Amino acid sequence: MPERVRFRCNNCGNRFETEVLDEDERREARRENRPTNAVHCPECHRTDVRRGWD
């Protein structure tokens, strides 16, 4: 079941929340050759993000 995780963009500083797959779902998707998308900033679309808002 996807979980909501907070992220902060290292490029523009935008704070956002998104749903990510848990470890079991990622493992299953890789086994079935389904894509697992990288988290990206909704403002600048960069993938240079970190967990948490601190």
Backbone hydrogen bonds, N-H to C=O, Kabsch-Sander energy under -0.5 kcal/mol:
donor,donor_aa,acceptor,acceptor_aa,energy
3,E,20,V,-2.5
5,V,18,T,-2.9
7,F,16,F,-3.1
8,R,50,R,-2.4
9,C,14,N,-2.6
10,N,48,D,-2.8
11,N,48,D,-0.5
13,G,9,C,-1.0
16,F,7,F,-2.3
18,T,5,V,-2.3
20,V,3,E,-2.6
26,R,22,D,-2.3
27,R,23,E,-2.4
28,E,24,D,-2.2
29,A,25,E,-2.4
30,R,26,R,-2.4
31,R,27,R,-2.1
32,E,28,E,-1.8
33,N,30,R,-1.2
34,R,29,A,-3.0
37,N,35,P,-0.5
41,C,46,R,-2.6
45,H,41,C,-1.6
49,V,47,T,-1.7
50,R,8,R,-2.3
52,G,6,R,-2.7
